[in-house]
Amino acid sequence: MAIASAADDRITVVTRDKGQKGDTGTAGLDGQGFNGVRQSLLDAPLCRLFTPNKLVDTLAGSLTATRATTATYVDRYGVVKTAAIDEMREESEGWLIEGASTNLLTYSEDFGNPAWVKAGATVAADATAAPDGAITADTITSTATSFARVQQAISLAGGNSYTLSFFAKSGNTNFVHSTLDLPGVATTRFYANLDTLETDADIGLGSNTIAASAESLANGWVRVSAKINIDPANTGTYNIFFGPANALSGFVDVGDFVYLWGAQLEALPFSTSYIPTTTAAATRAADVVTASGENNTMRITDSFSIVTSFKIIGYNDLNRICEFAGSGDIQTRVFSSSTGVFFTSTGNSNLFAQNYTQGQNYTYCVTVEKESSEIRQYLNGVGDNDNPAVNAATTNSIPDELRFGSSGAGNFLFGHLKDFRIYDLALNADEAAYLAGVK
């Protein structure tokens, strides 16, 4: 056996060649595109919050979260959980922040209750484990070949948007249907395949419009939802149907059954977290999340960067991602509109040209350079910054409060924050792309 000695020729292994990819068979790294990243500065933000599994990472003082009611959420494993009053909720997409909403349907988990009229169907109460693990889900079984259903009557106003949602699980059929029916005037129906998550919608009468979707959860459960735009002429008392089906846009066979739980109707153009009800409609209060501005933010006249990862569930009214308040005046805001992202600072209003899509995850970065007063913005590392806006900030005060996901009293995000950072320097384009995970 040969034994190496100090006299032997040394073998040199190239581990990295600056800016180049290492040779095949070595531990070389591709450094292209990272030369502009100042890693030590990125690792030392002035403030960082909402990291996965950790609500506060770097913050002077404390983060305050209030909500006057309990609220549900779906954990990373697809199970419905209930958070206590003032407890924040983490889902797989990030920390959930919502405004108030009301479930207009009663007995949302009890289809056997007389509030639900049965038509061509029977109900077996508490037949299986619901999405939250409790044995509270009901079986709905058809006794006729028409639209077998349980139904509840409710008054809806024309000209408004509503979202109907419910949880369903396959029985001996993997299809469900739901309908909003204003007798003789407007019938709007949608279907879902609980295996493929395919949905279909049709309008039998009237001019209401509908758009349906389905989302898979744990243990075979699916949350089905549909946005319905009520025609201004179609105010009235609607019957809300739920039941089994045997195909998309098809009738049911006798004996077909599915499991149902958690029926919800909201006066919003999107569905929010599930709100359980019994004898009356119930309201989930809004999430209000704040922190002190002192030692967590910079002066608006200084160089700074804001970086946040977010997902928008639905747009309501210039929903806030974050804002900094001070001296009786809102100095800095990051908005989400129906299509894009705004940054404002003491009167500046700059719409970022690249739009986003609701329901997808994004990383947004805005930078302000003190010396040049230039404002640059990036979405998922991409910026349209050939002609950057100019910061017109004149106040030198320190923001009193950071607000996340609202103005404190309105403009709620209805979405998720996965990461949030403030830097007391202007990041460059490489750093914006790096933090977005695209380089």
PyMOL commands that set and color helices and strands:
alter all, ss='L'
color gray80, all
select helices_A, chain A and resi 39-42+218-220+429-435
alter helices_A, ss='H'
color red, helices_A
select strands_A, chain A and resi 47-51+54-58+63-66+71-74+80-83+89-91+94-97+101-103+117-119+121-128+137-142+149-156+161-170+175-182+186-193+199-205+209-216+221-229+236-245+257-266+282-284+288-292+304-312+319-326+329-336+341-345+348-351+361-368+374-379+382-383+389-390+401-404+415-423
alter strands_A, ss='S'
color yellow, strands_A
deselect
rebuild
show_as cartoon
